[in-house]
Amino acid sequence: MDYIPFEQIPFGADDFANNPESRCPCMLLLDTSGSMSGLPIQELNNGIQTLKEELIQDSLASKRVEIAMITFGPTTLESDFQTVDNFYPKRLTTTGDTPIGAAVTMGVELINKRKQVYKENGIGYYKPWIILITDGAPTDNWSHAAQLIKEGEANNRFAFFAIGVEGANMDTLSKLSVRTPIKLKGLMFREFFLWLSGSMKGVSNKNPGENTSLLPLSGWNEI
């Protein structure tokens, strides 16, 4: 059982007494390496804002979906799990390399800790989603991360989705992810995040454990 030091939980972030709804965690692992500079990071920022705007319009999703955001590199926790009304994504900037292995490892650890917080507070939860968005290949050792993903998917602990932007090494992503990675068409980040918000709404409007069909990819992916 993971022990979470009190100081790691921001004051007021876990308002389970006022909002006892089941939680639907969504972890964003976002590539902010130098190659994402210019239009790609601008469109990514706009897409994240779209995610918040779409989810907050759904009364149930706004209470149930929790978003966390990790950027790489270097691997940084930009925003711990928050319900949508408390999620204020800052504008991301680019720097550094592409430590995907470290980002995945941090993301899985945070999800495990978050589940423990739910359990300690008697809060139900849905299977977490982990979304990796990258335009490159890992610049660190990613074998442990691949194992974590394989075990997590096999044991139904989370669903991992790898999204490759132009320039991404899709072959490496296919070895990292159990699910087939998806290539983003151009810079259609907004369309992707509309799909993600729609999927999160669909999941959060059901009961935890119920099967949910993924929405059609709706044109933001390369075939």
C-alpha positions in Angstrom: 0.0 0.0 0.0 1.5 3.3 -1.1 1.8 6.0 1.6 1.2 9.5 0.3 2.7 12.3 2.3 0.1 14.9 3.2 2.2 17.7 1.7 1.9 16.1 -1.7 -1.9 16.7 -1.7 -2.7 20.3 -2.4 -5.1 21.9 0.1 -8.6 21.9 -1.2 -7.8 19.7 -4.2 -9.6 16.7 -2.9 -13.1 17.9 -2.1 -14.6 14.4 -1.7 -17.1 15.6 1.0 -18.8 18.1 -1.4 -18.3 15.9 -4.5 -18.6 12.2 -3.6 -19.0 11.3 -7.3 -16.9 8.4 -8.7 -13.8 9.7 -10.4 -12.6 9.1 -14.0 -8.8 9.8 -14.1 -7.1 10.9 -17.3 -3.3 11.3 -17.3 -1.8 13.4 -20.1 1.9 12.7 -21.0 2.9 15.5 -23.3 6.0 15.9 -25.4 7.4 19.4 -24.9 10.8 18.7 -26.4 12.5 21.2 -28.7 11.1 19.6 -31.9 7.6 20.6 -30.7 8.4 24.3 -30.8 6.4 26.7 -32.9 3.0 25.7 -34.3 2.9 22.2 -32.8 3.1 23.4 -29.1 0.7 26.3 -29.9 -1.9 23.8 -31.3 -1.3 21.4 -28.4 -2.0 24.2 -25.9 -5.2 25.2 -27.7 -6.2 21.5 -27.7 -5.8 21.2 -24.0 -7.9 24.3 -23.5 -10.6 22.7 -25.7 -10.5 19.6 -23.5 -11.3 21.7 -20.4 -14.0 23.7 -22.2 -15.8 20.7 -23.5 -15.7 18.7 -20.3 -16.9 21.6 -18.1 -20.1 21.9 -20.2 -21.1 18.4 -19.1 -22.4 18.5 -15.6 -21.6 14.9 -14.7 -18.2 14.8 -16.5 -17.1 18.0 -14.8 -17.6 16.3 -11.4 -16.1 13.0 -12.3 -13.3 13.5 -14.8 -9.9 14.3 -13.2 -7.1 15.4 -15.3 -3.3 15.3 -14.6 -0.6 16.6 -16.9 3.1 15.5 -17.1 5.4 17.1 -19.7 8.7 15.8 -21.0 11.6 16.7 -21.2 12.7 17.0 -18.6 9.9 15.0 -17.0 7.8 17.5 -15.0 4.4 17.2 -13.2 2.6 20.2 -14.5 -0.7 19.5 -12.8 -1.7 16.7 -10.4 -5.2 15.1 -10.6 -7.9 17.8 -10.5 -11.6 17.8 -11.4 -12.1 19.9 -14.5 -13.3 23.1 -12.6 -9.9 23.1 -10.8 -7.9 22.3 -13.9 -6.1 25.5 -15.1 -3.6 24.3 -17.7 -0.7 26.7 -18.0 0.7 27.5 -21.5 3.3 24.9 -22.3 6.7 25.8 -23.7 9.3 23.6 -25.4 12.8 22.5 -24.2 15.0 19.5 -23.9 14.9 16.0 -25.1 12.3 13.2 -25.1 12.4 11.0 -21.9 9.3 9.0 -22.6 10.3 6.1 -20.3 10.6 8.4 -17.3 7.3 10.2 -18.2 5.4 6.9 -18.4 6.9 5.6 -15.2 5.9 8.8 -13.3 2.4 8.7 -14.8 1.8 5.1 -13.7 3.1 5.8 -10.2 0.8 8.9 -9.9 -2.2 6.8 -11.0 -1.5 4.1 -8.5 -1.2 6.8 -5.7 -4.5 8.4 -6.9 -6.3 5.1 -6.7 -5.1 4.7 -3.2 -6.5 8.2 -2.3 -9.9 7.2 -3.8 -9.9 4.0 -1.7 -9.0 5.7 1.5 -11.9 8.2 0.9 -14.4 5.6 -0.2 -14.6 7.1 -3.7 -15.4 4.8 -6.6 -13.4 5.2 -9.8 -13.3 4.2 -13.5 -10.4 2.6 -15.3 -7.8 5.4 -15.8 -6.7 6.5 -19.2 -3.1 7.4 -20.0 -2.6 9.5 -23.1 0.9 9.8 -24.5 1.5 12.5 -27.2 4.9 12.7 -28.9 6.6 13.7 -32.1 9.8 11.8 -31.5 11.4 8.6 -30.1 12.4 8.0 -26.5 15.8 9.5 -25.6 16.0 7.4 -22.4 15.6 3.7 -21.5 11.9 2.8 -22.1 12.0 -1.0 -21.5 10.7 -0.7 -17.9 7.9 1.7 -19.1 6.9 -0.8 -21.8 6.7 -3.5 -19.1 4.6 -1.3 -16.9 2.2 -0.7 -19.8 2.0 -4.3 -20.7 1.2 -5.4 -17.1 -1.2 -2.5 -16.5 -3.2 -3.3 -19.6 -3.2 -7.1 -18.9 -4.5 -6.5 -15.3 -7.1 -3.9 -16.4 -5.4 -1.2 -14.3 -5.5 1.4 -17.0 -5.9 2.0 -20.7 -2.8 3.4 -22.5 -3.1 5.3 -25.8 0.0 6.5 -27.8 -0.6 9.4 -30.2 2.2 10.1 -32.7 2.6 13.6 -34.1 4.5 14.1 -37.4 8.1 12.9 -36.8 7.2 10.3 -34.2 8.8 6.9 -34.4 5.7 4.8 -34.8 7.6 1.6 -34.7 9.0 2.3 -31.3 5.6 3.5 -30.1 4.1 0.1 -31.2 6.6 -1.7 -29.1 5.9 0.6 -26.1 2.1 0.4 -26.3 -0.1 -2.7 -26.2 -2.7 -0.9 -28.3 -1.8 0.1 -31.8 -0.5 3.7 -31.7 -2.4 6.3 -33.7 -0.8 8.8 -36.0 -2.2 12.4 -35.7 -3.1 13.9 -39.1 -1.2 17.1 -39.4 -1.7 19.2 -36.3 -5.3 18.3 -35.6 -4.8 18.5 -31.8 -8.1 20.3 -31.3 -10.0 17.5 -33.1 -8.1 14.9 -31.1 -9.0 16.6 -27.8 -12.7 16.9 -28.9 -12.6 13.1 -29.4 -11.0 12.6 -26.0 -13.5 14.9 -24.2 -16.4 13.0 -26.0 -14.9 9.7 -24.9 -14.5 10.9 -21.3 -18.1 12.2 -21.2 -19.2 8.8 -22.5 -17.3 6.9 -19.8 -18.2 9.2 -16.9 -21.9 9.1 -17.7 -21.9 5.3 -17.1 -21.3 3.4 -13.9 -17.8 2.3 -13.0 -17.0 -1.1 -14.6 -19.6 -0.8 -17.4 -18.3 -1.4 -20.9 -17.9 1.7 -23.0 -17.3 1.7 -26.7 -14.7 4.1 -28.0 -16.0 6.9 -30.2 -15.0 6.7 -33.9 -11.7 8.5 -34.5 -13.5 11.1 -36.6 -10.9 12.2 -39.1 -8.0 13.4 -36.8 -6.0 10.3 -37.4 -3.9 9.2 -40.4 -5.1 5.9 -41.9 
